Amino acid sequence: MDAKQAFDAAASEYDAFRRQVIPCFDGFYGMALDLLPFAPDEAPRLLDVGAGTGLLAGLVARRWPAARLTLLDFSEEMLARARQRFAGAAVPVEIRVGDSSTADLEGPWDAVVSALSIHHLSDPAKRALYGRVLAALRPGGIFVNADNVEAEDPAVQGRDRGAWIAAMRAAGLPEADLQAGLLRTEVDVLAPLGRQLGWLRELGFVEVDCAYKWRHFAVFSGRRPVQ
Ligand SMILES: C[S@@+](CC[C@H](N)C(=O)[O-])C[C@H]1O[C@@H](n2cnc3c(N)ncnc32)[C@H](O)[C@@H]1O
C-alpha cells in the first residue's frame, strides 16, 4: 500500500477522530495558524500542500474568512471531503488534484501551509519540494509545515511513539482506529527536524524556526527573503 491508497481508503473516517489521533491538536494546529502573520480582515492567498479533507485549510478559513485558499492533494477521496467542507464557503476554494512532489505550485502565494503530509515524501523529494515552495512564495511570504519528524536518537523515537500511543488510548480512540492509524505510519518517511531546518536555510529561507513540538509533532517555518 502506498500513501495515496492509504488515504483514499481512510478518507471516509479520517475526520472522525482527529483530536484523539493528534493528542496535541490544539497546540499543533494552533501554532500553525499563529505563525501566519495576517490581520483578521486580510485576504491572503494560501496554498495548502497535502490538504486532505481540508482540516487545516478549514481552520485557516475560520480565522481569515476572506482568505483565498487553494488545496492540493493526490487523493481524490480526501479532496471529496474537502469539497463538502467548503461547499457554500463565502470565498470560493480552489481544489487541485496533484502530487506535491511534481505538481506546479504556481503562486505567488502569501503563505504555503502543510500539515502531516510532507513526511510521506522521500528526503530528496522533501528538500526539492521546499525549494519549489520557496520559489512559489512572494517575497516575504511564509512557509509553515506542521508535520511528523524523526527523533535524532532511536531511543527518543521509541519513547515518543509509546507516549503517542498511550495518549491516543487515554483520549478514548477506539482500538480499531488506533491500529488503522498505526498501520498508516508504515508509509511514513520521517526525517529529523534539524536536518529539515538545515535544508530550509540552505535553500535560502530566512527566519527558520521550530515554534512548537510535542513528541514527533513539530511546527516549523521559514520566510522567503523580502529581496
Ligand atoms: C494525514 S493527511 C493530512 C491532511 C490535512 N493536511 C490535515 O492536516 O488533516 C495527509 C495527506 O497528504 C496527502 N499526501 C501525501 N503524499 C502526497 C503527495 N505526494 N502529493 C499530494 N498529497 C499527498 C494524502 O493524500 C493525505 O490527504
The ligand as an SDF file (V2000), in Angstrom:
LIG
                    3D

 27 29  0  0  0  0  0  0  0  0999 V2000
   -2.5300   12.8670    7.3130 C   0  0  0  0  0  0  0  0  0  0  0  0
   -3.2900   13.6070    5.9230 S   0  0  0  0  0  0  0  0  0  0  0  0
   -3.2750   15.3220    6.3930 C   0  0  0  0  0  0  0  0  0  0  0  0
   -4.3940   16.0820    5.7550 C   0  0  0  0  0  0  0  0  0  0  0  0
   -4.5470   17.5230    6.2810 C   0  0  0  0  0  0  0  0  0  0  0  0
   -3.4030   18.3290    5.8930 N   0  0  0  0  0  0  0  0  0  0  0  0
   -4.7550   17.5540    7.7720 C   0  0  0  0  0  0  0  0  0  0  0  0
   -3.9910   18.2190    8.4730 O   0  0  0  0  0  0  0  0  0  0  0  0
   -5.6830   16.8640    8.2470 O   0  0  0  0  0  0  0  0  0  0  0  0
   -2.0100   13.5550    4.6890 C   0  0  0  0  0  0  0  0  0  0  0  0
   -2.4840   13.9980    3.3270 C   0  0  0  0  0  0  0  0  0  0  0  0
   -1.3370   14.1640    2.4950 O   0  0  0  0  0  0  0  0  0  0  0  0
   -1.6600   13.6750    1.2160 C   0  0  0  0  0  0  0  0  0  0  0  0
   -0.4150   13.3540    0.5030 N   0  0  0  0  0  0  0  0  0  0  0  0
    0.5660   12.5100    0.8950 C   0  0  0  0  0  0  0  0  0  0  0  0
    1.5440   12.4790   -0.0280 N   0  0  0  0  0  0  0  0  0  0  0  0
    1.1770   13.3430   -1.0120 C   0  0  0  0  0  0  0  0  0  0  0  0
    1.7550   13.7570   -2.2450 C   0  0  0  0  0  0  0  0  0  0  0  0
    2.9360   13.2520   -2.6670 N   0  0  0  0  0  0  0  0  0  0  0  0
    1.0930   14.6370   -3.0060 N   0  0  0  0  0  0  0  0  0  0  0  0
   -0.1140   15.1370   -2.6120 C   0  0  0  0  0  0  0  0  0  0  0  0
   -0.7260   14.7770   -1.4680 N   0  0  0  0  0  0  0  0  0  0  0  0
   -0.0860   13.8970   -0.6730 C   0  0  0  0  0  0  0  0  0  0  0  0
   -2.5630   12.4810    1.4740 C   0  0  0  0  0  0  0  0  0  0  0  0
   -3.3410   12.1230    0.3640 O   0  0  0  0  0  0  0  0  0  0  0  0
   -3.3930   12.9830    2.6470 C   0  0  0  0  0  0  0  0  0  0  0  0
   -4.5780   13.6040    2.2070 O   0  0  0  0  0  0  0  0  0  0  0  0
  1  2  1  0
  2  3  1  0
  2 10  1  0
  3  4  1  0
  4  5  1  0
  5  6  1  0
  5  7  1  0
  7  8  2  0
  7  9  1  0
 10 11  1  0
 11 12  1  0
 11 26  1  0
 12 13  1  0
 13 14  1  0
 13 24  1  0
 14 15  1  0
 14 23  1  0
 15 16  2  0
 16 17  1  0
 17 18  1  0
 17 23  2  0
 18 19  1  0
 18 20  2  0
 20 21  1  0
 21 22  2  0
 22 23  1  0
 24 25  1  0
 24 26  1  0
 26 27  1  0
M  CHG  2   2   1   9  -1
M  END
$$$$
